[in-house]
């Protein structure tokens, strides 16, 4: 049986990560790998309900409440989707994971990062991704790509997203073996080429 892998895709809104996730899924399946797609928030079932609250609830949401909702979704995703697929030798591609909480709630919202790491470890039972790709793009390009139709998270403003971006880059410095930064200002095809060069080092 092929070894299962857990690969996460990170970056500020509009960075192009979801496009690259789908391109990688096609590449892997064309090369004989079984692939499972998931996302946070919003893995199938319960996660979809949590995602609706997080992105579209129009009332006030406290920063701590927001953080706990993400964590609840994460625990469900790991237990119900990620771990079973990896045990079966599949490659799991996840659109956002623990690093999003650190970048958005920690660096972005100003919550205690050590506490977030502790809670992430609780939600995932200390499981770490085998590889994390951070798609880096300047804030102007990011906001232009998102456009005018923004959800609750995307409406947080320029200063917030600058803190998020810097947070991701800081995380990559702290864990260079796991977290790889990809220049997402390039064309889709160029970014995909960079992604495949990184991915091939992880495949059997």
Buried (B, 14 or more C-beta within 10 A) or exposed (E): EEEBBBBBBBBBBBBBBBBBBEBBBEBBEEEEBBBBBBBBBBBEEBBEEBBEBBBEEEEEEEEEEBBEBBBBBBBBBBBBBBBBBBEEBBBBBBBBBBBBBBBBBBBBBEBEBEEBBEBBEEBBEEBBBBBBBBBBBBBEBBBEBBEEEEEBBBEBEEEBBBBBBEBBBBBBEEEEEBBBBBEBBBEEEEBBEBBBEBBEEEEE
